Amino acid sequence: RFSSGALRRLEIDGRAADEVGRVRRQLTAALESRERPKDGAVETRGLRLAILAAFPDRVARRREAGARTVVLAAGGSAELGFEPAGNWLVAIDVEDRRSQGLGARAPVIRLGSIIEPEWLLDLFSDRIEEIDRRAFDPDTERVERTTGLRFGALMLDERVEPAPPDQETARLLAAAALARGIDRLPGGDAIPPLLRRLRFARQAAPEMPLPDLGTDAVADLVRLGCVGRRSFAELSAPDADLGATILSALPGEARRALDRLAPTQIKLGGGRSVPVHYDEDAPPWIESRLQDFFGTEAAPTIGGGRVPLTVHLLAPNGRAVQVTRDLAGFWTQHYPALRRELGRRYPRHPWPEDGATARPPPPSAPRRR
């Protein structure tokens, strides 16, 4: 009520407050004299258009319908301090809490004017940018294409759909695959063993025409495997095996040399086939039951007969009882003691006196499920 004491306490100039009150009364009287529409609504479209025209840099849109966070056309985000009736608005009164020493909290919009996104096309057609972009979405694990119109940092009429399976999509998918790690992709777990086989074969027979697949070469082959595909799910298809893609990219002579020098498995004397393991910092090795090596006087070799395999001899329980590359020495030095020990623990299994000349048992028939 314009009390002088109250005005002083609020640090308000009395004459200025009186002038504000006078203008308010004039505006109120002018508005009340206008004829209202029959439905009682006040026409605000013109006012909202005028506010938009004045402050296009303050256009904002809710991050999603009903959200309290908005994205600003000028970049960044803010929080709503009131509940607007729509998703698009112009921020009129914004409180920057950082200037008040309240930490890095987002600005708060205290007052805003609701707008229609179509108005941006009418008023600022020169600022509207047509968008057609692609990116890998880590949530859907596929390359997606986004099309639409953009006003600043805000999208209008946005549409997101799977990208077409062309070269650009393959490039983006391959980049995402390499960033994740090829060994974590469908079929990618076959690539590290293949590369280790190649390294071993090149070292064992440097005269053979085997390529040196470094990081760049593998990346190129992964890109080749992504051609025609848009997602990690499509990379899991049987015809999209990344390891097979790299292997098929090798010349025929190189593939044959690789299979001969660094086989994926070998057959033992009794007919059992066992996989060959190629480690990063250890010689290639195999493992199987000790009885499967009966009659084998020397460790099997690979690398064109130049490299003996390390043999893991397993007890009937599947645990290694000896690791050796010298089977001849094992039969004479270690087998007699192991024969007595294992014979007591596993009496139903054969333990002949001379393992170097004994006949190995036939491969076990596969168990029925």
ABEGO torsion letter per residue (X at the ends): XGBAAAAAAAGBBAAAAAAAAAAAAAAAAAAAABBBBAAGBBBAAAAAAAAAAABAAABBBBABBGBABBBBAAEEBBBBABBBABABBBBABBBBAAAAGAEABBBBBABBBBBBAAAAAAAAAAABBBBBBBBBBAAAGBBBBBBEBBBEABBBGBBBBBBBBBAAAAAAAAAAAAAAEAAABBGAAAAAAAAAAAAAAAAABAABBBBBBBAAAAAAAAAAAABGBABAAAAABAAABAAAAAAAABBAAAAAAAAAABBABBBBAAGBBBBBBBBAABBBBBBBBAAAABGBABBBBBGGGABBBBBBBBBAAGBBABBBABAAAAAAAAAAAAAAAAAAABAABBBBABAAABBBBBBBBBBBX
